[in-house]
């Protein structure tokens, strides 16, 4: 029983660290936004590079809820659908650090 509890805690801790890795989580975004987020996704979106973390969080939460965005709303809703609030914040914090 003791080993099971320890294994569960270690696994939960590892998953939590993985979930909070904004760089890794944002990798799927690079295809449209560019590796340094300086590209307009599909030629129409706002450039994400240079945005503040709280702006990115607000946008990503809005995309997830379906309450934010114009022509990219449907695409982005699918991209962030599986992200929880911690993951959204991690992605936003990472992107906001890119110079």
N, C-alpha and C positions, 0 to 999 in steps of 0.2 A: 504494500500500500504506500509506504514511504517513497519507494522508487517511482511509483506512478504519479504521485503528487509532484515530486521534483521534476520528472520528465514533462509533466503538463505545464509547470511554471516556466521551464526553460523554453519549451515550444511556444508558449504564449508570449514570452519576452522576445523571442526571435521574430515572431510574426509582427509584433508591435514595432520593432525596429525596422523591419522590412516595409511595413505600411507607412512609416514616417519618412521614408527615403524619397524626398521630392525629386531628386535628380533621376532616379530610376523610374519613378512614376511618370515623369514628364517625357520620358523617351518616346512614347507613342505619339506625343504631340509634335515632335520634331519633323515628322514627315510632311506636315502641312505648314507649320510655323517656322521651320528651319531650326538647325541645331542651336543657334543663338537667339532664337525667337524674334528675329528681325524681319521676317517675311510676312506679308499679308497672306493668310491661309486662303488657298484657291483664288488668290488675287483680289479678294473682296473684304476680308476681315481687317480689323484694326491690328496694327503691329503691337504685339504683347510686350516686347522688350522695352524697358523704360517705365512700365507701369508699376505702381506701388503694390505691395502684397495685398493690402486690404481691397484694392480695386479688383485684383485678380480673383480673390476669394469671392467677392460679391458677384462677379460675372460668372464664375464657375458654379456657384450655388444657384444662381438664376438660371443658367443653362440646364442644370440638373432638375430644377423644379419646372422648367418649361416657361419661365416668366421673363426671360431675358434673351435678347438677341434678335437680329433680323433674319436675313437669308441663311445664316449659319446655325440658327436655333436647332433645327432637326439633327444636323450632323453633330453638333457639340453636345446635345442632350445624350446621344448615344455614347459619346466619348467619355463623359463624366458620370454616367449612370451608376457605375459600380463603386465610385469613390465615396468614402465616408468623409465627414467633416475634417478629421485629422489628416487624411490624405490630401484633401483639397488645400488645406492650409500648408502642408508640406510642399506641394507643387508650387503654390503661390509664393511661398518664402524662397524657394529655390530660384524660380524665374526672376523674382525681384532683385536677386543678387547678381544676375548676369550683367556684365558691363560691356 
